[in-house]
Protein backbone atom coordinates (compact mmCIF):
# COMPACT_ATOMS: atom_id res chain seq x y z
CA UNK A 1 0.00 0.00 0.00
CA UNK A 2 1.24 3.51 -0.82
CA UNK A 3 0.68 5.85 2.12
CA UNK A 4 1.14 9.60 2.53
CA UNK A 5 2.01 10.62 6.09
CA UNK A 6 1.66 14.23 7.23
CA UNK A 7 3.22 14.74 10.67
CA UNK A 8 5.42 17.64 11.78
CA UNK A 9 6.80 15.94 14.90
CA UNK A 10 10.05 14.45 13.63
CA UNK A 11 10.41 11.51 16.02
CA UNK A 12 6.82 10.37 15.54
CA UNK A 13 7.02 10.76 11.78
CA UNK A 14 10.16 8.61 11.59
CA UNK A 15 8.71 6.00 13.97
CA UNK A 16 5.53 5.65 11.93
CA UNK A 17 7.43 5.49 8.63
CA UNK A 18 9.80 2.79 9.89
CA UNK A 19 6.95 0.78 11.39
CA UNK A 20 4.83 0.88 8.24
CA UNK A 21 7.76 0.16 5.94
CA UNK A 22 8.57 -2.91 8.03
CA UNK A 23 5.01 -4.06 7.30
CA UNK A 24 5.72 -3.76 3.58
CA UNK A 25 4.04 -0.43 2.88
CA UNK A 26 5.57 2.40 0.86
CA UNK A 27 5.43 5.64 2.86
CA UNK A 28 6.17 9.25 1.92
CA UNK A 29 6.50 11.54 4.94
CA UNK A 30 5.79 15.29 5.03
CA UNK A 31 5.78 17.93 7.76
CA UNK A 32 4.16 20.72 5.73
CA UNK A 33 0.50 20.65 4.70
CA UNK A 34 0.94 22.41 1.36
CA UNK A 35 3.75 20.09 0.35
CA UNK A 36 1.61 17.10 1.22
CA UNK A 37 -1.34 18.55 -0.73
CA UNK A 38 0.79 18.97 -3.85
CA UNK A 39 2.25 15.47 -3.46
CA UNK A 40 -1.20 13.88 -3.71
CA UNK A 41 -1.44 15.13 -7.30
CA UNK A 42 2.10 14.08 -8.17
CA UNK A 43 1.79 10.48 -7.00
CA UNK A 44 -1.04 8.04 -6.52
CA UNK A 45 -1.62 7.09 -2.87
CA UNK A 46 -3.90 4.44 -1.41
CA UNK A 47 -4.32 6.09 2.00
CA UNK A 48 -3.61 9.36 3.82
CA UNK A 49 -2.44 9.67 7.44
CA UNK A 50 -2.87 13.29 8.46
CA UNK A 51 -1.90 15.18 11.58
CA UNK A 52 -4.19 18.16 12.11
CA UNK A 53 -1.91 20.91 13.44
CA UNK A 54 0.89 21.22 10.89
CA UNK A 55 2.55 24.18 9.12
CA UNK A 56 1.08 25.97 6.07
CA UNK A 57 -2.14 23.98 5.72
CA UNK A 58 -3.88 22.03 8.48
CA UNK A 59 -4.79 18.41 8.02
CA UNK A 60 -8.47 19.39 8.19
CA UNK A 61 -8.12 21.97 5.42
CA UNK A 62 -5.91 19.70 3.32
CA UNK A 63 -8.50 16.93 3.27
CA UNK A 64 -11.38 19.34 2.70
CA UNK A 65 -9.55 20.78 -0.31
CA UNK A 66 -8.83 17.31 -1.68
CA UNK A 67 -12.48 16.32 -1.38
CA UNK A 68 -13.43 19.46 -3.32
CA UNK A 69 -11.07 18.23 -6.05
CA UNK A 70 -12.90 14.87 -5.99
CA UNK A 71 -9.91 13.03 -4.51
CA UNK A 72 -11.42 10.08 -2.72
CA UNK A 73 -8.76 7.88 -1.16
CA UNK A 74 -9.36 7.07 2.55
CA UNK A 75 -7.88 9.35 5.20
CA UNK A 76 -7.15 8.91 8.89
CA UNK A 77 -6.58 11.87 11.18
CA UNK A 78 -4.43 11.67 14.28
CA UNK A 79 -4.20 14.51 16.71
CA UNK A 80 -3.82 15.39 20.37
CA UNK A 81 -7.08 17.38 20.25
CA UNK A 82 -9.63 15.38 22.22
CA UNK A 83 -12.80 17.48 22.11
CA UNK A 84 -15.92 16.01 20.53
CA UNK A 85 -16.19 19.07 18.28
CA UNK A 86 -12.78 18.29 16.80
CA UNK A 87 -13.86 14.71 16.24
CA UNK A 88 -17.01 15.87 14.48
CA UNK A 89 -14.98 18.30 12.39
CA UNK A 90 -12.64 15.55 11.24
CA UNK A 91 -15.47 13.40 9.95
CA UNK A 92 -17.14 16.44 8.42
CA UNK A 93 -13.99 17.14 6.39
CA UNK A 94 -14.11 13.60 4.98
CA UNK A 95 -11.97 11.26 7.08
CA UNK A 96 -12.86 7.61 7.65
CA UNK A 97 -11.19 7.32 11.05
CA UNK A 98 -9.71 9.46 13.82
CA UNK A 99 -6.94 8.44 16.24
CA UNK A 100 -6.10 10.41 19.35
CA UNK A 101 -2.46 10.88 20.33
CA UNK A 102 -0.59 9.21 21.85
CA UNK A 103 -1.42 5.94 20.10
CA UNK A 104 0.09 2.48 19.88
CA UNK A 105 1.59 1.63 16.50
CA UNK A 106 -0.21 -1.71 16.53
CA UNK A 107 -3.48 0.19 16.85
CA UNK A 108 -2.47 2.28 13.84
CA UNK A 109 -1.84 -0.92 11.86
CA UNK A 110 -5.32 -2.20 12.68
CA UNK A 111 -6.94 1.13 11.78
CA UNK A 112 -5.10 1.22 8.43
CA UNK A 113 -6.11 -2.33 7.57
CA UNK A 114 -9.74 -1.62 8.40
CA UNK A 115 -9.80 1.67 6.48
CA UNK A 116 -8.33 0.02 3.38
CA UNK A 117 -10.69 -2.94 3.51
CA UNK A 118 -13.76 -0.80 4.13
CA UNK A 119 -12.95 1.73 1.42
CA UNK A 120 -11.72 -0.49 -1.40
CA UNK A 121 -13.05 -3.94 -0.63
CA UNK A 122 -16.66 -3.48 0.46
CA UNK A 123 -15.95 -4.12 4.14
CA UNK A 124 -14.13 -7.38 3.47
CA UNK A 125 -10.40 -7.93 3.26
CA UNK A 126 -10.90 -10.98 1.03
CA UNK A 127 -11.80 -10.48 -2.63
CA UNK A 128 -12.99 -13.39 -4.75
CA UNK A 129 -11.60 -13.05 -8.26
CA UNK A 130 -12.83 -16.34 -9.75
CA UNK A 131 -14.04 -19.74 -8.62
CA UNK A 132 -11.72 -20.87 -5.79
CA UNK A 133 -9.45 -17.86 -6.40
CA UNK A 134 -9.28 -15.18 -3.70
CA UNK A 135 -6.98 -12.40 -2.53
CA UNK A 136 -6.56 -11.28 1.07
CA UNK A 137 -5.52 -7.62 0.81
CA UNK A 138 -4.47 -7.35 4.44
CA UNK A 139 -2.26 -10.45 4.41
CA UNK A 140 -1.27 -9.85 0.76
CA UNK A 141 -1.99 -13.50 0.05
CA UNK A 142 -3.40 -14.96 -3.17
CA UNK A 143 -5.08 -18.36 -2.77
CA UNK A 144 -6.25 -20.83 -5.44
CA UNK A 145 -7.92 -24.11 -4.55
CA UNK A 146 -6.56 -23.86 -1.02
CA UNK A 147 -2.94 -23.26 -2.03
CA UNK A 148 -1.06 -19.98 -2.02
CA UNK A 149 0.15 -18.46 -5.28
CA UNK A 150 3.39 -16.65 -4.48
CA UNK A 151 3.64 -13.22 -6.08
CA UNK A 152 6.61 -10.95 -6.55
CA UNK A 153 6.21 -7.44 -5.15
CA UNK A 154 5.48 -5.86 -8.55
CA UNK A 155 2.96 -8.58 -9.36
CA UNK A 156 1.24 -8.06 -6.00
CA UNK A 157 1.11 -4.29 -6.54
CA UNK A 158 -0.36 -4.71 -10.03
CA UNK A 159 -2.97 -7.17 -8.79
CA UNK A 160 -4.02 -4.73 -6.06
CA UNK A 161 -4.41 -1.97 -8.65
CA UNK A 162 -6.62 -4.24 -10.75
CA UNK A 163 -8.67 -5.16 -7.68
CA UNK A 164 -9.01 -1.52 -6.61
CA UNK A 165 -10.38 -0.73 -10.08
CA UNK A 166 -12.30 -3.99 -10.44
CA UNK A 167 -14.78 -3.94 -13.35
CA UNK A 168 -12.95 -0.92 -14.83
CA UNK A 169 -10.10 -0.90 -17.33
CA UNK A 170 -6.64 -0.16 -15.92
CA UNK A 171 -4.45 1.59 -18.47
CA UNK A 172 -0.69 1.49 -18.82
CA UNK A 173 -0.56 5.04 -17.43
CA UNK A 174 -2.49 3.97 -14.34
CA UNK A 175 -0.06 1.12 -13.72
CA UNK A 176 2.85 3.53 -14.14
CA UNK A 177 1.35 5.95 -11.62
CA UNK A 178 0.14 3.47 -9.01
CA UNK A 179 2.82 0.76 -9.16
CA UNK A 180 6.02 2.53 -10.18
CA UNK A 181 5.14 6.14 -9.39
CA UNK A 182 7.01 7.24 -12.51
CA UNK A 183 7.25 6.57 -16.23
CA UNK A 184 8.34 3.11 -17.28
CA UNK A 185 8.33 1.66 -20.78
CA UNK A 186 4.90 0.30 -21.82
CA UNK A 187 6.66 -2.92 -22.80
CA UNK A 188 7.77 -3.33 -19.17
CA UNK A 189 4.17 -2.98 -18.01
CA UNK A 190 3.02 -5.58 -20.55
CA UNK A 191 5.72 -8.04 -19.47
CA UNK A 192 4.79 -7.67 -15.82
CA UNK A 193 1.08 -8.09 -16.56
CA UNK A 194 1.80 -11.22 -18.57
CA UNK A 195 3.92 -12.60 -15.72
CA UNK A 196 0.98 -12.06 -13.37
CA UNK A 197 -1.52 -13.57 -15.81
CA UNK A 198 0.55 -16.74 -16.11
CA UNK A 199 0.17 -17.31 -12.37
CA UNK A 200 -3.61 -16.96 -12.46
CA UNK A 201 -6.31 -19.15 -13.99
CA UNK A 202 -6.98 -18.34 -17.62
CA UNK A 203 -9.28 -15.41 -18.23
CA UNK A 204 -9.04 -13.73 -14.81
CA UNK A 205 -7.18 -10.73 -16.23
CA UNK A 206 -8.64 -9.72 -19.58
CA UNK A 207 -7.03 -7.51 -22.20
CA UNK A 208 -8.96 -4.63 -23.71
CA UNK A 209 -7.01 -3.92 -26.85
CA UNK A 210 -5.73 -0.36 -26.97
CA UNK A 211 -7.18 0.44 -23.54
CA UNK A 212 -5.61 -1.77 -20.87
CA UNK A 213 -6.54 -4.65 -18.58
CA UNK A 214 -9.52 -5.53 -16.42
CA UNK A 215 -10.72 -8.00 -13.81
CA UNK A 216 -14.47 -8.47 -14.11
CA UNK A 217 -16.36 -10.08 -11.28
Residue, then its C-alpha position, 0 to 999 in steps of 0.5 A: x500500500x502507498x501511504x502519505x504521512x503528514x506529521x510535523x513531529x520528527x520523532x513520531x514521523x520517523x517511527x511511523x514510517x519505519x513501522x509501516x515500511x517494516x510491514x511492507x508499505x511504501x510511505x512518503x513523509x511530510x511535515x508541511x500541509x501544502x507540500x503534502x497537498x501537492x504530493x497527492x497530485x504528483x503520486x497516486x496514494x492508497x491512503x492518507x495519514x494526516x496530523x491536524x496541526x501542521x505548518x502551512x495547511x492544516x490536516x483538516x483543510x488539506x482533506x477538505x480541499x482534496x475532497x473538493x477536487x474529488x480526490x477520494x482515497x481514505x484518510x485517517x486523522x491523528x491529533x492530540x485534540x480530544x474534544x468532541x467538536x474536533x472529532x465531528x470536524x474531522x469526519x465532516x472534512x471527509x476522514x474515515x477514522x480518527x486516532x487520538x495521540x498518543x497511540x500504539x503503533x499496533x493500533x495504527x496498523x489495525x486502523x489502516x487495515x480496516x480503512x483500506x478494507x472498508x474503502x476499497x473492498x466493500x468491508x471485506x479484506x478478502x476479494x474473490x476473483x474467480x471460482x476458488x481464487x481469492x486475494x486477502x488484501x491485508x495479508x497480501x496472500x493470493x489463494x487458489x484451490x486452497x494453495x497460495x500463489x506466491x507473487x513478486x512485489x510488482x505482481x502483487x502491486x499490479x494485482x491490487x491496482x486491478x482489484x481496486x479498479x475492479x470492473x474498470x479498465x486499468x491503463x498502462x498510465x495507471x499502472x505507471x502511476x500506481x505501481x512505479x510512481x514514474x514513467x516506465x516503458x509500456x513494454x515493461x508494463x506488458x511483461x509484468x502483466x503477462x507474468x501475473x496472468x501466467x500465475x492466475x487461472x486463464x481469463x481472470x485478467x482480460x485484455x482490452x485492446x488499446x485500452x488496458x486490462x480488467x478484472x471483471x467479477 
